[in-house]
Every structure is written in structure tokens, then in C-alpha cells.
Amino acid sequence: MSESSRGTLDRATSETGVRLLDRLARLLALLGGALAVCLALLVSTSITLRAFGLGGVRGDFEFVQMGVALIVFAFMPWCQARRGNVMVDSFTTKLPKRFQAVLDALWEVVFAAMMALIAWRLGAGAMDAAKSATTTMVLLLPIAPAIAACAALAGFTALVALAMAVVRLRGSA
């Protein structure tokens, strides 16, 4: 797909709300990348310490578990805004552009619904984890904040997907 037909949020419209979503998605992706670098340094340090017989960083796997979940959800809005998701369009490329845009918008709405469902259930899980004071095994860190952050990021991804649906429909008019 050509760069001009990608339909990204930043180029598709100049509306303030959509630009704000795009900037926030970009910021979240940058924060996710920074967290990935921090986790890589943590794991490298832990492995190096173990190699020298000094024992690893206590609870390193707990940070990695929560961190990777946050990273994935932090990248999702940016990926959605950039059409970085998996798309199979082999048979639709010969259809009229308007029909392709409507079909893409429909799938954006379906994706938004799925992300909203995930956000809802993650939110319920976060409340349950907070209520039961669930913690990690080694460091006894509460897990509810990480789950709640993932819920918020999933909800934001749903919002971005809906905005992309609107962008696609407006771009094809």
C-alpha cells in the first residue's frame, strides 16, 4: 500500500481532536519504547550478574511480565493509527476506492469494539486485583495498577480505531 493511501491520523485531517489523538498515540509509543529499553537493560544486568555468580536482579521476571504487557498496549494506538495491523486486501484491491474505504472503516469499528471489550474486562480484572490485594510473588508488588493501565491503553486504542474509521470514510468521500 502506498504511503499516500495509508490514511494516517496526522495526514488525513487537520481536526484538533484527531491531531490530539495522534500526538497522544505517538507519545505512548515513545514511552513504550523507553520502557522496552529499560527492561532490556534490567534483563541484561540480571543476566550479567548471574554470569558472575552474583545472583540476578531480584524479581526481574515480575518487572518483565508487567512491563511487556504495558509495552504492547502502549504501541497499539500508534500501530492502529498507522495501519500497522494485519490487513488482507488481496481481493479488495480491485474494488472501487469508496467501497474499500467503507469496508476498512467497518473493520476499524469491529476492532474498536474488540478493544473496548478487552478494556472493559481488563478494568474488571484491575478492580478485582485491587479488591483482593493481589501482588507479585517475589517483590509483592500490587498488580492492579499495571492491569488498570493496560485497560486504559486498550480503551484509548478503541478510540483511535473509531477515529480511523471516520478518517477513512471522510477520505473516500
Residue pairs with C-beta under 8 A, 6 or more apart in sequence:
1 83
1 89
6 82
6 83
7 83
7 104
7 164
7 167
7 168
7 171
8 22
8 81
8 82
8 83
9 18
9 19
9 21
9 22
9 25
9 81
9 160
9 163
9 164
9 167
10 19
10 22
10 81
12 18
12 167
12 170
12 171
13 19
13 167
13 170
17 163
18 163
18 166
18 167
21 77
21 81
21 159
21 160
21 163
22 81
24 77
24 156
25 77
25 78
25 80
25 81
25 156
25 160
26 78
28 74
28 75
28 77
28 78
28 153
28 156
29 74
29 75
29 77
29 78
29 79
31 74
32 70
32 71
32 72
32 73
32 74
32 75
35 67
35 70
35 71
35 74
36 67
36 71
38 67
39 63
39 64
39 67
39 68
39 71
42 57
42 60
42 63
42 64
43 60
43 64
45 57
46 56
46 57
46 60
47 56
49 55
49 56
49 57
50 56
58 138
58 139
59 136
59 138
59 139
59 141
61 138
62 136
62 137
62 138
62 139
62 141
65 136
66 136
66 141
66 143
66 146
69 146
69 150
70 146
70 149
70 150
70 153
73 149
73 150
73 153
73 154
73 157
74 153
76 115
76 153
76 154
76 157
77 153
77 156
77 157
77 159
77 160
78 84
79 85
80 108
80 111
80 157
80 160
80 161
80 164
81 160
81 163
81 164
83 164
85 111
87 104
89 100
92 99
92 100
92 103
93 100
95 103
97 172
98 172
98 173
100 172
101 168
101 169
101 171
101 172
102 168
102 169
102 172
104 165
104 168
105 164
105 165
105 166
105 168
105 169
106 165
108 161
108 162
108 164
108 165
108 168
109 161
109 162
109 165
111 158
111 161
112 158
112 159
112 161
112 162
112 165
113 158
115 154
115 155
115 157
115 158
115 161
116 154
116 155
116 158
118 154
119 151
119 152
119 154
119 155
119 157
119 158
120 151
122 147
122 148
122 150
122 151
122 154
123 148
123 151
125 147
125 151
126 144
126 145
126 147
126 148
126 151
127 144
128 134
129 142
129 143
129 144
129 147
130 142
130 144
130 148
133 142
134 142
134 143
134 144
135 141
135 142
135 143
136 143
